[in-house]
């Protein structure tokens, strides 16, 4: 019984460092449905799917740079809140 409880708790949520990392990454990308809000705040189905994809990539051991590269390849540079060079889009 305790083993079952421990197992369910250990898979219930990602470690705190993975959560902080995913939240940091969510803030770096715009939602591709409207390009007006980051993944961190946007609540569209597309944003939820991308947040899930980022969390999956983190769990698979991909680096932040690998995740960034994959999203830029899929959606173009427009997905970046701050494109390379350090200047914000706004």
mmCIF file as gemmi writes it, N, C-alpha and C atoms, coordinates in Angstrom:
data_model
loop_
_atom_site.group_PDB
_atom_site.id
_atom_site.type_symbol
_atom_site.label_atom_id
_atom_site.label_alt_id
_atom_site.label_comp_id
_atom_site.label_asym_id
_atom_site.label_entity_id
_atom_site.label_seq_id
_atom_site.pdbx_PDB_ins_code
_atom_site.Cartn_x
_atom_site.Cartn_y
_atom_site.Cartn_z
_atom_site.occupancy
_atom_site.B_iso_or_equiv
_atom_site.pdbx_formal_charge
_atom_site.auth_seq_id
_atom_site.auth_asym_id
_atom_site.pdbx_PDB_model_num
ATOM 1 N N . UNK Axp A 1 ? 0.824 -1.173 0 1 0 ? 1 A 1
ATOM 2 C CA . UNK Axp A 1 ? 0 0 0 1 0 ? 1 A 1
ATOM 3 C C . UNK Axp A 1 ? 0.883 1.257 0 1 0 ? 1 A 1
ATOM 4 N N . UNK Axp A 2 ? 1.888 1.294 0.85 1 0 ? 2 A 1
ATOM 5 C CA . UNK Axp A 2 ? 2.788 2.446 0.867 1 0 ? 2 A 1
ATOM 6 C C . UNK Axp A 2 ? 3.6 2.536 -0.415 1 0 ? 2 A 1
ATOM 7 N N . UNK Axp A 3 ? 3.978 1.386 -0.953 1 0 ? 3 A 1
ATOM 8 C CA . UNK Axp A 3 ? 4.717 1.379 -2.212 1 0 ? 3 A 1
ATOM 9 C C . UNK Axp A 3 ? 3.871 1.963 -3.323 1 0 ? 3 A 1
ATOM 10 N N . UNK Axp A 4 ? 2.606 1.632 -3.37 1 0 ? 4 A 1
ATOM 11 C CA . UNK Axp A 4 ? 1.703 2.177 -4.381 1 0 ? 4 A 1
ATOM 12 C C . UNK Axp A 4 ? 1.558 3.681 -4.219 1 0 ? 4 A 1
ATOM 13 N N . UNK Axp A 5 ? 1.405 4.147 -2.992 1 0 ? 5 A 1
ATOM 14 C CA . UNK Axp A 5 ? 1.298 5.572 -2.732 1 0 ? 5 A 1
ATOM 15 C C . UNK Axp A 5 ? 2.572 6.294 -3.153 1 0 ? 5 A 1
ATOM 16 N N . UNK Axp A 6 ? 3.72 5.751 -2.807 1 0 ? 6 A 1
ATOM 17 C CA . UNK Axp A 6 ? 4.995 6.354 -3.184 1 0 ? 6 A 1
ATOM 18 C C . UNK Axp A 6 ? 5.124 6.413 -4.7 1 0 ? 6 A 1
ATOM 19 N N . UNK Axp A 7 ? 4.775 5.341 -5.386 1 0 ? 7 A 1
ATOM 20 C CA . UNK Axp A 7 ? 4.881 5.301 -6.838 1 0 ? 7 A 1
ATOM 21 C C . UNK Axp A 7 ? 3.967 6.341 -7.479 1 0 ? 7 A 1
ATOM 22 N N . UNK Axp A 8 ? 2.771 6.489 -6.985 1 0 ? 8 A 1
ATOM 23 C CA . UNK Axp A 8 ? 1.856 7.469 -7.567 1 0 ? 8 A 1
ATOM 24 C C . UNK Axp A 8 ? 2.33 8.892 -7.303 1 0 ? 8 A 1
ATOM 25 N N . UNK Axp A 9 ? 2.91 9.138 -6.145 1 0 ? 9 A 1
ATOM 26 C CA . UNK Axp A 9 ? 3.418 10.474 -5.846 1 0 ? 9 A 1
ATOM 27 C C . UNK Axp A 9 ? 4.658 10.805 -6.659 1 0 ? 9 A 1
ATOM 28 N N . UNK Axp A 10 ? 5.487 9.819 -6.914 1 0 ? 10 A 1
ATOM 29 C CA . UNK Axp A 10 ? 6.728 10.084 -7.631 1 0 ? 10 A 1
ATOM 30 C C . UNK Axp A 10 ? 6.489 10.395 -9.099 1 0 ? 10 A 1
ATOM 31 N N . UNK Axp A 11 ? 5.346 9.964 -9.645 1 0 ? 11 A 1
ATOM 32 C CA . UNK Axp A 11 ? 5.043 10.253 -11.033 1 0 ? 11 A 1
ATOM 33 C C . UNK Axp A 11 ? 3.967 11.315 -11.182 1 0 ? 11 A 1
ATOM 34 N N . UNK Axp A 12 ? 3.479 11.856 -10.1 1 0 ? 12 A 1
ATOM 35 C CA . UNK Axp A 12 ? 2.384 12.805 -10.15 1 0 ? 12 A 1
ATOM 36 C C . UNK Axp A 12 ? 2.806 14.163 -10.69 1 0 ? 12 A 1
ATOM 37 N N . UNK Axp A 13 ? 4 14.605 -10.397 1 0 ? 13 A 1
ATOM 38 C CA . UNK Axp A 13 ? 4.44 15.925 -10.827 1 0 ? 13 A 1
ATOM 39 C C . UNK Axp A 13 ? 5.925 15.881 -11.151 1 0 ? 13 A 1
ATOM 40 N N . UNK Axp A 14 ? 6.34 16.72 -12.1 1 0 ? 14 A 1
ATOM 41 C CA . UNK Axp A 14 ? 7.769 16.765 -12.4 1 0 ? 14 A 1
ATOM 42 C C . UNK Axp A 14 ? 8.531 17.388 -11.244 1 0 ? 14 A 1
ATOM 43 N N . UNK Axp A 15 ? 9.823 17.117 -11.156 1 0 ? 15 A 1
ATOM 44 C CA . UNK Axp A 15 ? 10.631 17.733 -10.099 1 0 ? 15 A 1
ATOM 45 C C . UNK Axp A 15 ? 10.571 19.258 -10.203 1 0 ? 15 A 1
ATOM 46 N N . UNK Axp A 16 ? 10.804 19.914 -9.099 1 0 ? 16 A 1
ATOM 47 C CA . UNK Axp A 16 ? 10.713 21.381 -9.051 1 0 ? 16 A 1
ATOM 48 C C . UNK Axp A 16 ? 11.636 22.04 -10.067 1 0 ? 16 A 1
ATOM 49 N N . UNK Axp A 17 ? 12.84 21.498 -10.273 1 0 ? 17 A 1
ATOM 50 C CA . UNK Axp A 17 ? 13.76 22.105 -11.233 1 0 ? 17 A 1
ATOM 51 C C . UNK Axp A 17 ? 13.24 21.968 -12.655 1 0 ? 17 A 1
ATOM 52 N N . UNK Axp A 18 ? 12.583 20.852 -12.987 1 0 ? 18 A 1
ATOM 53 C CA . UNK Axp A 18 ? 11.991 20.682 -14.311 1 0 ? 18 A 1
ATOM 54 C C . UNK Axp A 18 ? 10.816 21.635 -14.492 1 0 ? 18 A 1
ATOM 55 N N . UNK Axp A 19 ? 10.05 21.844 -13.435 1 0 ? 19 A 1
ATOM 56 C CA . UNK Axp A 19 ? 8.922 22.774 -13.506 1 0 ? 19 A 1
ATOM 57 C C . UNK Axp A 19 ? 9.417 24.199 -13.717 1 0 ? 19 A 1
ATOM 58 N N . UNK Axp A 20 ? 10.424 24.601 -12.995 1 0 ? 20 A 1
ATOM 59 C CA . UNK Axp A 20 ? 10.987 25.945 -13.16 1 0 ? 20 A 1
ATOM 60 C C . UNK Axp A 20 ? 11.565 26.105 -14.558 1 0 ? 20 A 1
ATOM 61 N N . UNK Axp A 21 ? 12.218 25.082 -15.038 1 0 ? 21 A 1
ATOM 62 C CA . UNK Axp A 21 ? 12.796 25.13 -16.389 1 0 ? 21 A 1
ATOM 63 C C . UNK Axp A 21 ? 11.696 25.248 -17.436 1 0 ? 21 A 1
ATOM 64 N N . UNK Axp A 22 ? 10.649 24.451 -17.315 1 0 ? 22 A 1
ATOM 65 C CA . UNK Axp A 22 ? 9.569 24.51 -18.294 1 0 ? 22 A 1
ATOM 66 C C . UNK Axp A 22 ? 8.893 25.88 -18.258 1 0 ? 22 A 1
ATOM 67 N N . UNK Axp A 23 ? 8.66 26.428 -17.09 1 0 ? 23 A 1
ATOM 68 C CA . UNK Axp A 23 ? 8.048 27.753 -16.99 1 0 ? 23 A 1
ATOM 69 C C . UNK Axp A 23 ? 8.927 28.825 -17.627 1 0 ? 23 A 1
ATOM 70 N N . UNK Axp A 24 ? 10.235 28.702 -17.44 1 0 ? 24 A 1
ATOM 71 C CA . UNK Axp A 24 ? 11.171 29.644 -18.066 1 0 ? 24 A 1
ATOM 72 C C . UNK Axp A 24 ? 11.088 29.53 -19.588 1 0 ? 24 A 1
ATOM 73 N N . UNK Axp A 25 ? 11.006 28.303 -20.099 1 0 ? 25 A 1
ATOM 74 C CA . UNK Axp A 25 ? 10.896 28.098 -21.545 1 0 ? 25 A 1
ATOM 75 C C . UNK Axp A 25 ? 9.548 28.587 -22.077 1 0 ? 25 A 1
ATOM 76 N N . UNK Axp A 26 ? 8.465 28.339 -21.344 1 0 ? 26 A 1
ATOM 77 C CA . UNK Axp A 26 ? 7.142 28.795 -21.784 1 0 ? 26 A 1
ATOM 78 C C . UNK Axp A 26 ? 7.151 30.301 -22.037 1 0 ? 26 A 1
ATOM 79 N N . UNK Axp A 27 ? 7.903 31.042 -21.236 1 0 ? 27 A 1
ATOM 80 C CA . UNK Axp A 27 ? 7.951 32.5 -21.35 1 0 ? 27 A 1
ATOM 81 C C . UNK Axp A 27 ? 8.778 32.971 -22.545 1 0 ? 27 A 1
ATOM 82 N N . UNK Axp A 28 ? 9.52 32.069 -23.18 1 0 ? 28 A 1
ATOM 83 C CA . UNK Axp A 28 ? 10.385 32.449 -24.29 1 0 ? 28 A 1
ATOM 84 C C . UNK Axp A 28 ? 9.73 32.293 -25.653 1 0 ? 28 A 1
ATOM 85 N N . UNK Axp A 29 ? 8.537 31.681 -25.686 1 0 ? 29 A 1
ATOM 86 C CA . UNK Axp A 29 ? 7.887 31.403 -26.967 1 0 ? 29 A 1
ATOM 87 C C . UNK Axp A 29 ? 6.493 31.999 -27.02 1 0 ? 29 A 1
ATOM 88 N N . UNK Axp A 30 ? 6.135 32.515 -28.203 1 0 ? 30 A 1
ATOM 89 C CA . UNK Axp A 30 ? 4.792 33.038 -28.422 1 0 ? 30 A 1
ATOM 90 C C . UNK Axp A 30 ? 3.862 31.907 -28.849 1 0 ? 30 A 1
ATOM 91 N N . UNK Axp A 31 ? 2.612 32.039 -28.513 1 0 ? 31 A 1
ATOM 92 C CA . UNK Axp A 31 ? 1.618 31.07 -28.941 1 0 ? 31 A 1
ATOM 93 C C . UNK Axp A 31 ? 1.399 31.227 -30.444 1 0 ? 31 A 1
ATOM 94 N N . UNK Axp A 32 ? 1.516 30.158 -31.224 1 0 ? 32 A 1
ATOM 95 C CA . UNK Axp A 32 ? 1.41 30.274 -32.675 1 0 ? 32 A 1
ATOM 96 C C . UNK Axp A 32 ? -0.008 30.471 -33.206 1 0 ? 32 A 1
ATOM 97 N N . UNK Axp A 33 ? -0.99 30.485 -32.325 1 0 ? 33 A 1
ATOM 98 C CA . UNK Axp A 33 ? -2.357 30.693 -32.819 1 0 ? 33 A 1
ATOM 99 C C . UNK Axp A 33 ? -2.651 32.166 -33.064 1 0 ? 33 A 1
ATOM 100 N N . UNK Axp A 34 ? -2.004 33.054 -32.307 1 0 ? 34 A 1
ATOM 101 C CA . UNK Axp A 34 ? -2.294 34.484 -32.469 1 0 ? 34 A 1
ATOM 102 C C . UNK Axp A 34 ? -1.035 35.348 -32.4 1 0 ? 34 A 1
ATOM 103 N N . UNK Axp A 35 ? 0.073 34.794 -31.943 1 0 ? 35 A 1
ATOM 104 C CA . UNK Axp A 35 ? 1.354 35.482 -31.843 1 0 ? 35 A 1
ATOM 105 C C . UNK Axp A 35 ? 1.29 36.703 -30.931 1 0 ? 35 A 1
ATOM 106 N N . UNK Axp A 36 ? 0.386 36.701 -29.951 1 0 ? 36 A 1
ATOM 107 C CA . UNK Axp A 36 ? 0.269 37.881 -29.11 1 0 ? 36 A 1
ATOM 108 C C . UNK Axp A 36 ? 0.611 37.647 -27.651 1 0 ? 36 A 1
ATOM 109 N N . UNK Axp A 37 ? 0.628 36.398 -27.205 1 0 ? 37 A 1
ATOM 110 C CA . UNK Axp A 37 ? 0.957 36.085 -25.814 1 0 ? 37 A 1
ATOM 111 C C . UNK Axp A 37 ? 1.914 34.9 -25.776 1 0 ? 37 A 1
ATOM 112 N N . UNK Axp A 38 ? 2.649 34.828 -24.683 1 0 ? 38 A 1
ATOM 113 C CA . UNK Axp A 38 ? 3.587 33.713 -24.543 1 0 ? 38 A 1
ATOM 114 C C . UNK Axp A 38 ? 2.841 32.436 -24.174 1 0 ? 38 A 1
ATOM 115 N N . UNK Axp A 39 ? 3.535 31.323 -24.329 1 0 ? 39 A 1
ATOM 116 C CA . UNK Axp A 39 ? 2.977 30.036 -23.916 1 0 ? 39 A 1
ATOM 117 C C . UNK Axp A 39 ? 2.701 30.017 -22.417 1 0 ? 39 A 1
ATOM 118 N N . UNK Axp A 40 ? 3.418 30.841 -21.671 1 0 ? 40 A 1
ATOM 119 C CA . UNK Axp A 40 ? 3.242 30.874 -20.215 1 0 ? 40 A 1
ATOM 120 C C . UNK Axp A 40 ? 1.855 31.358 -19.813 1 0 ? 40 A 1
ATOM 121 N N . UNK Axp A 41 ? 1.234 32.205 -20.624 1 0 ? 41 A 1
ATOM 122 C CA . UNK Axp A 41 ? -0.054 32.778 -20.233 1 0 ? 41 A 1
ATOM 123 C C . UNK Axp A 41 ? -1.206 32.431 -21.169 1 0 ? 41 A 1
ATOM 124 N N . UNK Axp A 42 ? -0.911 32.085 -22.394 1 0 ? 42 A 1
ATOM 125 C CA . UNK Axp A 42 ? -1.983 31.838 -23.358 1 0 ? 42 A 1
ATOM 126 C C . UNK Axp A 42 ? -2.683 30.515 -23.058 1 0 ? 42 A 1
ATOM 127 N N . UNK Axp A 43 ? -3.986 30.455 -23.234 1 0 ? 43 A 1
ATOM 128 C CA . UNK Axp A 43 ? -4.772 29.278 -22.869 1 0 ? 43 A 1
ATOM 129 C C . UNK Axp A 43 ? -5.415 28.562 -24.048 1 0 ? 43 A 1
ATOM 130 N N . UNK Axp A 44 ? -4.908 28.777 -25.248 1 0 ? 44 A 1
ATOM 131 C CA . UNK Axp A 44 ? -5.464 28.097 -26.415 1 0 ? 44 A 1
ATOM 132 C C . UNK Axp A 44 ? -5.054 26.623 -26.425 1 0 ? 44 A 1
ATOM 133 N N . UNK Axp A 45 ? -5.779 25.801 -27.173 1 0 ? 45 A 1
ATOM 134 C CA . UNK Axp A 45 ? -5.377 24.392 -27.315 1 0 ? 45 A 1
ATOM 135 C C . UNK Axp A 45 ? -3.96 24.257 -27.891 1 0 ? 45 A 1
ATOM 136 N N . UNK Axp A 46 ? -3.606 25.139 -28.827 1 0 ? 46 A 1
ATOM 137 C CA . UNK Axp A 46 ? -2.258 25.082 -29.412 1 0 ? 46 A 1
ATOM 138 C C . UNK Axp A 46 ? -1.185 25.347 -28.359 1 0 ? 46 A 1
ATOM 139 N N . UNK Axp A 47 ? -1.458 26.303 -27.479 1 0 ? 47 A 1
ATOM 140 C CA . UNK Axp A 47 ? -0.5 26.604 -26.411 1 0 ? 47 A 1
ATOM 141 C C . UNK Axp A 47 ? -0.363 25.439 -25.449 1 0 ? 47 A 1
ATOM 142 N N . UNK Axp A 48 ? -1.478 24.833 -25.095 1 0 ? 48 A 1
ATOM 143 C CA . UNK Axp A 48 ? -1.428 23.668 -24.2 1 0 ? 48 A 1
ATOM 144 C C . UNK Axp A 48 ? -0.629 22.534 -24.837 1 0 ? 48 A 1
ATOM 145 N N . UNK Axp A 49 ? -0.833 22.314 -26.133 1 0 ? 49 A 1
ATOM 146 C CA . UNK Axp A 49 ? -0.084 21.258 -26.831 1 0 ? 49 A 1
ATOM 147 C C . UNK Axp A 49 ? 1.417 21.549 -26.831 1 0 ? 49 A 1
ATOM 148 N N . UNK Axp A 50 ? 1.788 22.797 -27.077 1 0 ? 50 A 1
ATOM 149 C CA . UNK Axp A 50 ? 3.212 23.147 -27.075 1 0 ? 50 A 1
ATOM 150 C C . UNK Axp A 50 ? 3.822 23.059 -25.686 1 0 ? 50 A 1
ATOM 151 N N . UNK Axp A 51 ? 3.072 23.449 -24.664 1 0 ? 51 A 1
ATOM 152 C CA . UNK Axp A 51 ? 3.589 23.295 -23.298 1 0 ? 51 A 1
ATOM 153 C C . UNK Axp A 51 ? 3.826 21.819 -22.992 1 0 ? 51 A 1
ATOM 154 N N . UNK Axp A 52 ? 2.899 20.963 -23.413 1 0 ? 52 A 1
ATOM 155 C CA . UNK Axp A 52 ? 3.065 19.525 -23.21 1 0 ? 52 A 1
ATOM 156 C C . UNK Axp A 52 ? 4.273 19.016 -23.978 1 0 ? 52 A 1
ATOM 157 N N . UNK Axp A 53 ? 4.458 19.487 -25.206 1 0 ? 53 A 1
ATOM 158 C CA . UNK Axp A 53 ? 5.619 19.067 -25.993 1 0 ? 53 A 1
ATOM 159 C C . UNK Axp A 53 ? 6.923 19.491 -25.329 1 0 ? 53 A 1
ATOM 160 N N . UNK Axp A 54 ? 6.971 20.722 -24.83 1 0 ? 54 A 1
ATOM 161 C CA . UNK Axp A 54 ? 8.179 21.195 -24.146 1 0 ? 54 A 1
ATOM 162 C C . UNK Axp A 54 ? 8.46 20.348 -22.916 1 0 ? 54 A 1
ATOM 163 N N . UNK Axp A 55 ? 7.449 20.058 -22.124 1 0 ? 55 A 1
ATOM 164 C CA . UNK Axp A 55 ? 7.634 19.212 -20.939 1 0 ? 55 A 1
ATOM 165 C C . UNK Axp A 55 ? 8.117 17.814 -21.329 1 0 ? 55 A 1
ATOM 166 N N . UNK Axp A 56 ? 7.583 17.276 -22.419 1 0 ? 56 A 1
ATOM 167 C CA . UNK Axp A 56 ? 8.024 15.957 -22.899 1 0 ? 56 A 1
ATOM 168 C C . UNK Axp A 56 ? 9.489 16.004 -23.331 1 0 ? 56 A 1
ATOM 169 N N . UNK Axp A 57 ? 9.873 17.055 -24.014 1 0 ? 57 A 1
ATOM 170 C CA . UNK Axp A 57 ? 11.266 17.185 -24.466 1 0 ? 57 A 1
ATOM 171 C C . UNK Axp A 57 ? 12.221 17.345 -23.284 1 0 ? 57 A 1
ATOM 172 N N . UNK Axp A 58 ? 11.79 18.082 -22.268 1 0 ? 58 A 1
ATOM 173 C CA . UNK Axp A 58 ? 12.61 18.21 -21.056 1 0 ? 58 A 1
ATOM 174 C C . UNK Axp A 58 ? 12.795 16.841 -20.418 1 0 ? 58 A 1
ATOM 175 N N . UNK Axp A 59 ? 11.696 16.095 -20.278 1 0 ? 59 A 1
ATOM 176 C CA . UNK Axp A 59 ? 11.76 14.761 -19.67 1 0 ? 59 A 1
ATOM 177 C C . UNK Axp A 59 ? 12.633 13.814 -20.49 1 0 ? 59 A 1
ATOM 178 N N . UNK Axp A 60 ? 12.692 14.035 -21.804 1 0 ? 60 A 1
ATOM 179 C CA . UNK Axp A 60 ? 13.513 13.185 -22.679 1 0 ? 60 A 1
ATOM 180 C C . UNK Axp A 60 ? 14.993 13.574 -22.637 1 0 ? 60 A 1
ATOM 181 N N . UNK Axp A 61 ? 15.309 14.66 -21.923 1 0 ? 61 A 1
ATOM 182 C CA . UNK Axp A 61 ? 16.706 15.049 -21.758 1 0 ? 61 A 1
ATOM 183 C C . UNK Axp A 61 ? 17.214 16.055 -22.773 1 0 ? 61 A 1
ATOM 184 N N . UNK Axp A 62 ? 16.338 16.664 -23.55 1 0 ? 62 A 1
ATOM 185 C CA . UNK Axp A 62 ? 16.785 17.656 -24.522 1 0 ? 62 A 1
ATOM 186 C C . UNK Axp A 62 ? 17.215 18.937 -23.811 1 0 ? 62 A 1
ATOM 187 N N . UNK Axp A 63 ? 18.184 19.606 -24.382 1 0 ? 63 A 1
ATOM 188 C CA . UNK Axp A 63 ? 18.652 20.884 -23.833 1 0 ? 63 A 1
ATOM 189 C C . UNK Axp A 63 ? 17.688 21.994 -24.239 1 0 ? 63 A 1
ATOM 190 N N . UNK Axp A 64 ? 17.802 23.127 -23.564 1 0 ? 64 A 1
ATOM 191 C CA . UNK Axp A 64 ? 16.985 24.283 -23.927 1 0 ? 64 A 1
ATOM 192 C C . UNK Axp A 64 ? 17.224 24.666 -25.38 1 0 ? 64 A 1
ATOM 193 N N . UNK Axp A 65 ? 18.468 24.615 -25.805 1 0 ? 65 A 1
ATOM 194 C CA . UNK Axp A 65 ? 18.818 24.979 -27.178 1 0 ? 65 A 1
ATOM 195 C C . UNK Axp A 65 ? 18.193 24.004 -28.178 1 0 ? 65 A 1
ATOM 196 N N . UNK Axp A 66 ? 18.178 22.719 -27.88 1 0 ? 66 A 1
ATOM 197 C CA . UNK Axp A 66 ? 17.546 21.743 -28.769 1 0 ? 66 A 1
ATOM 198 C C . UNK Axp A 66 ? 16.041 22.002 -28.884 1 0 ? 66 A 1
ATOM 199 N N . UNK Axp A 67 ? 15.414 22.329 -27.767 1 0 ? 67 A 1
ATOM 200 C CA . UNK Axp A 67 ? 13.98 22.62 -27.765 1 0 ? 67 A 1
ATOM 201 C C . UNK Axp A 67 ? 13.713 23.877 -28.585 1 0 ? 67 A 1
ATOM 202 N N . UNK Axp A 68 ? 14.514 24.907 -28.362 1 0 ? 68 A 1
ATOM 203 C CA . UNK Axp A 68 ? 14.366 26.15 -29.11 1 0 ? 68 A 1
ATOM 204 C C . UNK Axp A 68 ? 14.521 25.9 -30.608 1 0 ? 68 A 1
ATOM 205 N N . UNK Axp A 69 ? 15.533 25.148 -30.98 1 0 ? 69 A 1
ATOM 206 C CA . UNK Axp A 69 ? 15.784 24.862 -32.389 1 0 ? 69 A 1
ATOM 207 C C . UNK Axp A 69 ? 14.607 24.106 -33.011 1 0 ? 69 A 1
ATOM 208 N N . UNK Axp A 70 ? 14.058 23.128 -32.295 1 0 ? 70 A 1
ATOM 209 C CA . UNK Axp A 70 ? 12.93 22.351 -32.814 1 0 ? 70 A 1
ATOM 210 C C . UNK Axp A 70 ? 11.704 23.233 -33.035 1 0 ? 70 A 1
ATOM 211 N N . UNK Axp A 71 ? 11.424 24.141 -32.095 1 0 ? 71 A 1
ATOM 212 C CA . UNK Axp A 71 ? 10.262 25.007 -32.251 1 0 ? 71 A 1
ATOM 213 C C . UNK Axp A 71 ? 10.47 26.034 -33.355 1 0 ? 71 A 1
ATOM 214 N N . UNK Axp A 72 ? 11.678 26.555 -33.494 1 0 ? 72 A 1
ATOM 215 C CA . UNK Axp A 72 ? 11.964 27.496 -34.582 1 0 ? 72 A 1
ATOM 216 C C . UNK Axp A 72 ? 11.846 26.778 -35.925 1 0 ? 72 A 1
ATOM 217 N N . UNK Axp A 73 ? 12.318 25.549 -36.016 1 0 ? 73 A 1
ATOM 218 C CA . UNK Axp A 73 ? 12.189 24.792 -37.258 1 0 ? 73 A 1
ATOM 219 C C . UNK Axp A 73 ? 10.726 24.54 -37.607 1 0 ? 73 A 1
ATOM 220 N N . UNK Axp A 74 ? 9.905 24.293 -36.602 1 0 ? 74 A 1
ATOM 221 C CA . UNK Axp A 74 ? 8.492 23.99 -36.839 1 0 ? 74 A 1
ATOM 222 C C . UNK Axp A 74 ? 7.655 25.24 -37.118 1 0 ? 74 A 1
ATOM 223 N N . UNK Axp A 75 ? 7.97 26.358 -36.457 1 0 ? 75 A 1
ATOM 224 C CA . UNK Axp A 75 ? 7.107 27.537 -36.52 1 0 ? 75 A 1
ATOM 225 C C . UNK Axp A 75 ? 7.784 28.788 -37.072 1 0 ? 75 A 1
ATOM 226 N N . UNK Axp A 76 ? 9.078 28.744 -37.274 1 0 ? 76 A 1
ATOM 227 C CA . UNK Axp A 76 ? 9.803 29.919 -37.73 1 0 ? 76 A 1
ATOM 228 C C . UNK Axp A 76 ? 10.256 30.777 -36.558 1 0 ? 76 A 1
ATOM 229 N N . UNK Axp A 77 ? 11.082 31.766 -36.854 1 0 ? 77 A 1
ATOM 230 C CA . UNK Axp A 77 ? 11.665 32.624 -35.826 1 0 ? 77 A 1
ATOM 231 C C . UNK Axp A 77 ? 10.605 33.468 -35.124 1 0 ? 77 A 1
ATOM 232 N N . UNK Axp A 78 ? 9.461 33.598 -35.739 1 0 ? 78 A 1
ATOM 233 C CA . UNK Axp A 78 ? 8.374 34.396 -35.158 1 0 ? 78 A 1
ATOM 234 C C . UNK Axp A 78 ? 7.928 33.859 -33.796 1 0 ? 78 A 1
ATOM 235 N N . UNK Axp A 79 ? 8.19 32.584 -33.533 1 0 ? 79 A 1
ATOM 236 C CA . UNK Axp A 79 ? 7.768 31.993 -32.26 1 0 ? 79 A 1
ATOM 237 C C . UNK Axp A 79 ? 8.579 32.518 -31.081 1 0 ? 79 A 1
ATOM 238 N N . UNK Axp A 80 ? 9.736 33.091 -31.352 1 0 ? 80 A 1
ATOM 239 C CA . UNK Axp A 80 ? 10.611 33.578 -30.283 1 0 ? 80 A 1
ATOM 240 C C . UNK Axp A 80 ? 10.154 34.944 -29.769 1 0 ? 80 A 1
ATOM 241 N N . UNK Axp A 81 ? 10.014 35.073 -28.463 1 0 ? 81 A 1
ATOM 242 C CA . UNK Axp A 81 ? 9.691 36.37 -27.858 1 0 ? 81 A 1
ATOM 243 C C . UNK Axp A 81 ? 10.852 37.328 -28.088 1 0 ? 81 A 1
ATOM 244 N N . UNK Axp A 82 ? 12.064 36.85 -27.864 1 0 ? 82 A 1
ATOM 245 C CA . UNK Axp A 82 ? 13.275 37.638 -28.088 1 0 ? 82 A 1
ATOM 246 C C . UNK Axp A 82 ? 14.13 36.891 -29.101 1 0 ? 82 A 1
ATOM 247 N N . UNK Axp A 83 ? 14.129 37.361 -30.337 1 0 ? 83 A 1
ATOM 248 C CA . UNK Axp A 83 ? 14.944 36.68 -31.335 1 0 ? 83 A 1
ATOM 249 C C . UNK Axp A 83 ? 16.427 36.807 -31.021 1 0 ? 83 A 1
ATOM 250 N N . UNK Axp A 84 ? 17.226 35.945 -31.604 1 0 ? 84 A 1
ATOM 251 C CA . UNK Axp A 84 ? 18.674 36.048 -31.405 1 0 ? 84 A 1
ATOM 252 C C . UNK Axp A 84 ? 19.111 37.457 -31.735 1 0 ? 84 A 1
ATOM 253 N N . UNK Axp A 85 ? 19.941 38.005 -30.917 1 0 ? 85 A 1
ATOM 254 C CA . UNK Axp A 85 ? 20.371 39.385 -31.055 1 0 ? 85 A 1
ATOM 255 C C . UNK Axp A 85 ? 19.907 40.221 -29.891 1 0 ? 85 A 1
ATOM 256 N N . UNK Axp A 86 ? 18.934 39.667 -29.112 1 0 ? 86 A 1
ATOM 257 C CA . UNK Axp A 86 ? 18.556 40.303 -27.875 1 0 ? 86 A 1
ATOM 258 C C . UNK Axp A 86 ? 17.5 41.379 -27.948 1 0 ? 86 A 1
ATOM 259 N N . UNK Axp A 87 ? 16.992 41.699 -29.135 1 0 ? 87 A 1
ATOM 260 C CA . UNK Axp A 87 ? 15.98 42.744 -29.211 1 0 ? 87 A 1
ATOM 261 C C . UNK Axp A 87 ? 14.601 42.107 -29.193 1 0 ? 87 A 1
ATOM 262 N N . UNK Axp A 88 ? 13.734 42.573 -28.326 1 0 ? 88 A 1
ATOM 263 C CA . UNK Axp A 88 ? 12.378 42.059 -28.225 1 0 ? 88 A 1
ATOM 264 C C . UNK Axp A 88 ? 11.566 42.4 -29.462 1 0 ? 88 A 1
ATOM 265 N N . UNK Axp A 89 ? 10.507 41.658 -29.678 1 0 ? 89 A 1
ATOM 266 C CA . UNK Axp A 89 ? 9.66 41.905 -30.842 1 0 ? 89 A 1
ATOM 267 C C . UNK Axp A 89 ? 8.852 43.173 -30.706 1 0 ? 89 A 1
ATOM 268 N N . UNK Axp A 90 ? 8.598 43.615 -29.48 1 0 ? 90 A 1
ATOM 269 C CA . UNK Axp A 90 ? 7.745 44.779 -29.301 1 0 ? 90 A 1
ATOM 270 C C . UNK Axp A 90 ? 8.616 46 -29.167 1 0 ? 90 A 1
